C-alpha cells in the first residue's frame, strides 16, 4: 500500500479510532492499583500494553514489510531506525488518563528512516482524527488543516511539555519559559505531545517545543505540522529531531522562537 499513501492513511484512521474506543471503555473502569512505574514519574498500565498489542497486530496485517518502534516494546525486537517502521504510542498522555484528565491520544506514525510519510493522531475524547501523508496535506476528520498565519512571537500561544527526568537541563529550560511567558500570549502544557503537535497543525497553537521526547511521541505529529505548512526542526535548526528527542514545530514564528531557545540552550 506504500504506492497509495492516501488509502493507507484511511486504514490507519480506522485502526486508531478502534484503539481510541478501547481507551475510553477502559477509562470508565480504570483502577489506580493498575498503575506500574517504568522509571521516575514514568507511568504505564495494562491499557497502554493491551492497546499496543492490538495496534501491532493490525498494523502488521496492513503493512507486513514494516518494522516497529513502540513505547511498550511489544514486539521484543531491536528496531532498525534506518528502515521502514511503524512508530506508535498507544496512549500518549498516560498520566492524564490515570488522573481522569480527558487529554490523551493514540499516535501512529509510519517513517522511512527519519522521515515520517504517514501519520494519525486520534483524540477519542473529542473524536478528532488528525491525519496526514507525505505530499497529501493534513486533515482533522474531513477538514483540511493549515498552520496559523501569525508571524510574530508576541502574538502567539505556545505549547510545551515539562520533563519528568533529566532535570539537569532544568535551569536552561526555565530561562526559556521565563522569556516566553513575557513575549507571547501564553504557554500551555496539555500533557500529550501528539495532541500539541496536532494543534499546531490546526492553527490552535502557533508552536510547540520540548526536549526529552521519544520518536513515538512525535512521529505522527511532526508530519501533521509539515503537511499543514509548518516548520519542524530540532533545537539546533536541523532535522535530527525524530530520534534525538528535541523538537520545535511552528508556523511563521519559527525564526524568533528558535532564537529564544538557542540563546539559553546552547
C-alpha positions as CSV (number, residue, x, y, z in Angstrom):
1,X,0.0,0.0,0.0
2,X,3.0,2.3,0.0
3,X,2.2,3.4,-3.5
4,X,-1.1,4.8,-2.2
5,X,-0.4,6.7,1.0
6,X,-3.9,8.3,1.0
7,X,-5.6,4.9,1.1
8,X,-3.1,3.6,3.7
9,X,-3.8,6.6,5.9
10,X,-7.5,5.9,5.8
11,X,-6.8,2.4,7.1
12,X,-4.7,3.9,9.8
13,X,-7.5,6.2,10.8
14,X,-9.8,3.2,11.3
15,X,-7.2,1.4,13.4
16,X,-6.6,4.5,15.6
17,X,-10.3,5.0,16.2
18,X,-10.7,1.4,17.3
19,X,-7.8,1.9,19.7
20,X,-9.4,5.1,21.0
21,X,-12.7,3.4,21.6
22,X,-10.9,0.9,23.8
23,X,-9.2,3.6,25.7
24,X,-12.5,5.3,26.5
25,X,-14.0,2.0,27.5
26,X,-11.2,1.2,29.9
27,X,-11.0,4.7,31.3
28,X,-14.6,4.4,32.7
29,X,-13.5,1.4,34.9
30,X,-9.8,2.1,35.4
31,X,-8.4,1.5,38.9
32,X,-5.4,3.3,40.3
33,X,-3.9,0.0,41.6
34,X,-3.3,-0.9,37.9
35,X,-0.5,1.7,37.6
36,X,3.0,0.5,37.1
37,X,6.3,2.5,37.1
38,X,8.8,2.1,34.3
39,X,11.0,4.8,35.9
40,X,10.9,8.0,37.8
41,X,7.4,9.5,37.1
42,X,7.2,7.3,34.0
43,X,3.8,5.6,34.3
44,X,2.3,2.7,32.4
45,X,-0.8,0.5,32.8
46,X,-2.3,-2.6,31.2
47,X,-4.3,-0.2,29.0
48,X,-1.1,1.0,27.3
49,X,0.1,-2.5,26.9
50,X,-3.1,-4.1,25.5
51,X,-3.7,-1.2,23.2
52,X,-0.2,-1.5,21.8
53,X,-0.6,-5.3,21.2
54,X,-3.7,-4.7,19.1
55,X,-2.1,-1.9,17.2
56,X,0.9,-4.1,16.4
57,X,-1.3,-6.9,15.3
58,X,-3.5,-4.8,13.0
59,X,-0.7,-2.7,11.5
60,X,1.4,-5.8,10.8
61,X,-1.5,-7.1,8.7
62,X,-1.8,-3.7,7.0
63,X,1.9,-3.4,6.0
64,X,3.8,-6.7,6.7
65,X,7.1,-5.3,5.4
66,X,7.3,-2.6,8.1
67,X,9.1,-2.9,11.4
68,X,8.0,-1.4,14.7
69,X,9.3,1.2,17.2
70,X,6.9,1.1,20.1
71,X,6.8,2.7,23.6
72,X,6.0,-0.5,25.4
73,X,8.3,-2.8,23.4
74,X,5.5,-5.2,22.4
75,X,7.5,-6.8,19.6
76,X,10.5,-7.5,21.7
77,X,12.8,-6.8,18.7
78,X,15.5,-4.3,18.2
79,X,14.4,-1.7,15.7
80,X,16.4,-0.6,12.7
81,X,15.9,3.2,12.7
82,X,17.0,3.5,9.1
83,X,14.3,1.2,7.8
84,X,10.6,1.4,7.2
85,X,8.9,1.5,10.6
86,X,5.6,1.9,12.4
87,X,6.3,4.3,15.3
88,X,3.5,4.1,17.7
89,X,2.3,5.4,21.1
90,X,-0.8,3.6,22.1
91,X,-1.6,6.1,24.8
92,X,0.1,9.4,24.6
93,X,-0.8,11.2,27.9
94,X,-0.8,8.2,30.3
95,X,-0.6,10.4,33.4
96,X,-3.6,12.4,32.2
97,X,-5.5,9.1,31.5
98,X,-4.7,7.8,35.0
99,X,-5.8,11.0,36.6
100,X,-9.0,11.1,34.5
101,X,-8.0,14.2,32.7
102,X,-9.5,13.9,29.2
103,X,-6.5,14.9,27.2
104,X,-4.8,11.8,25.7
105,X,-4.4,10.3,22.3
106,X,-3.4,7.4,20.0
107,X,-0.4,8.2,17.8
108,X,0.5,6.1,14.8
109,X,3.3,7.2,12.5
110,X,5.0,5.5,9.6
111,X,8.5,6.5,8.8
112,X,11.1,5.7,6.2
113,X,14.3,6.2,8.3
114,X,14.0,9.5,10.0
115,X,11.3,10.8,7.5
116,X,7.6,10.3,8.5
117,X,5.5,9.5,5.5
118,X,2.1,8.9,7.1
119,X,0.7,9.7,10.5
120,X,-2.5,9.7,12.5
121,X,-3.2,11.3,15.9
122,X,-6.6,10.4,17.3
123,X,-8.2,12.2,20.3
124,X,-11.0,9.9,21.4
125,X,-12.4,12.4,23.9
126,X,-13.2,15.0,21.2
127,X,-13.5,12.4,18.4
128,X,-10.9,14.3,16.4
129,X,-8.8,12.3,14.0
130,X,-5.8,14.2,12.7
131,X,-4.2,12.6,9.7
132,X,-1.5,13.3,7.1
133,X,0.5,11.6,4.4
134,X,3.6,12.8,2.6
135,X,2.6,15.3,-0.1
136,X,-1.2,14.9,0.7
137,X,-1.8,17.6,3.2
138,X,-3.1,17.4,6.8
139,X,-6.7,16.9,8.0
140,X,-8.8,16.9,11.1
141,X,-11.6,14.5,10.2
142,X,-12.6,15.8,6.8
143,X,-11.3,19.4,7.2
144,X,-8.0,20.4,5.6
145,X,-5.6,21.9,8.1
146,X,-3.3,24.9,7.9
147,X,-0.9,26.3,10.5
148,X,-1.6,29.7,12.0
149,X,-0.8,32.8,9.8
150,X,0.8,34.5,12.8
151,X,4.4,35.5,12.2
152,X,5.2,37.5,15.4
153,X,6.1,35.7,18.6
154,X,4.4,38.4,20.5
155,X,1.0,37.3,19.0
156,X,1.5,33.6,19.6
157,X,0.4,30.9,22.0
158,X,3.0,28.3,22.6
159,X,2.7,24.7,23.8
160,X,5.4,22.8,25.6
161,X,5.9,19.9,27.9
162,X,7.6,19.5,31.3
163,X,10.4,16.9,31.7
164,X,9.9,14.1,34.2
165,X,13.5,13.1,34.2
166,X,16.9,14.6,33.1
167,X,16.4,17.5,35.4
168,X,20.0,18.6,34.9
169,X,18.7,20.8,32.0
170,X,16.0,22.4,34.1
171,X,17.8,25.8,34.7
172,X,18.1,26.3,30.9
173,X,14.5,25.2,30.3
174,X,13.2,27.6,33.0
175,X,15.1,30.5,31.4
176,X,13.3,29.8,28.1
177,X,10.0,29.6,29.9
178,X,10.6,32.9,31.7
179,X,11.4,34.6,28.4
180,X,8.4,33.1,26.5
181,X,6.0,34.0,29.4
182,X,6.9,37.6,28.8
183,X,7.0,37.6,25.0
184,X,3.9,35.6,24.0
185,X,0.1,35.4,24.6
186,X,0.8,32.5,26.9
187,X,2.2,29.0,27.4
188,X,0.2,25.8,27.7
189,X,1.1,22.3,28.8
190,X,-1.5,19.7,27.8
191,X,0.3,16.5,28.7
192,X,0.2,14.9,25.2
193,X,2.9,15.9,22.8
194,X,0.9,14.3,19.9
195,X,-2.1,16.5,20.6
196,X,0.2,19.5,21.0
197,X,1.6,18.9,17.5
198,X,-1.8,18.3,16.0
199,X,-3.0,21.6,17.5
200,X,0.0,23.4,15.8
201,X,-1.1,21.8,12.5
202,X,-4.7,23.0,13.1
203,X,-3.6,26.6,13.9
204,X,-4.7,26.4,17.6
205,X,-1.1,26.8,18.8
206,X,1.5,28.8,16.9
207,X,4.2,26.5,18.1
208,X,5.3,23.6,20.3
209,X,8.7,22.8,21.7
210,X,10.0,20.2,24.0
211,X,13.1,18.1,24.8
212,X,13.4,14.5,26.1
213,X,10.8,13.3,23.8
214,X,10.8,9.8,22.1
215,X,10.2,9.1,18.5
216,X,6.7,7.7,19.2
217,X,5.7,11.0,20.9
218,X,6.2,12.9,17.7
219,X,6.4,10.7,14.6
220,X,2.8,11.3,13.5
221,X,2.6,14.9,14.8
222,X,5.6,16.3,13.1
223,X,4.2,15.1,9.7
224,X,0.9,16.8,10.5
225,X,2.7,20.1,11.1
226,X,4.8,19.9,7.9
227,X,1.8,18.9,5.7
228,X,-0.2,21.8,7.2
229,X,2.5,24.2,6.0
230,X,4.6,24.5,9.2
231,X,8.2,24.1,10.0
232,X,9.8,21.4,12.2
233,X,13.4,21.3,13.4
234,X,15.5,20.2,16.3
235,X,16.8,22.8,18.8
236,X,19.8,23.4,16.5
237,X,17.6,24.1,13.5
238,X,18.4,20.7,11.9
239,X,16.3,17.7,11.1
240,X,17.5,15.2,13.7
241,X,14.5,15.6,15.9
242,X,12.8,12.3,15.4
243,X,15.5,10.2,17.2
244,X,17.3,13.0,19.0
245,X,14.3,14.0,21.1
246,X,14.2,17.8,21.0
247,X,11.8,19.4,18.6
248,X,10.4,22.8,17.6
249,X,7.3,22.8,15.4
250,X,5.7,26.0,14.4
251,X,4.4,28.4,11.8
252,X,6.0,31.7,10.8
253,X,7.1,32.4,14.4
254,X,9.8,29.8,14.0
255,X,12.8,32.1,13.5
256,X,12.0,34.1,16.6
257,X,11.2,31.1,18.7
258,X,14.3,29.1,17.8
259,X,16.4,32.3,18.5
260,X,15.0,32.4,22.1
261,X,15.6,28.6,22.6
262,X,19.1,28.7,21.3
263,X,20.0,31.7,23.4
264,X,19.6,29.7,26.5
265,X,20.0,26.1,25.3
266,X,23.3,26.0,23.5
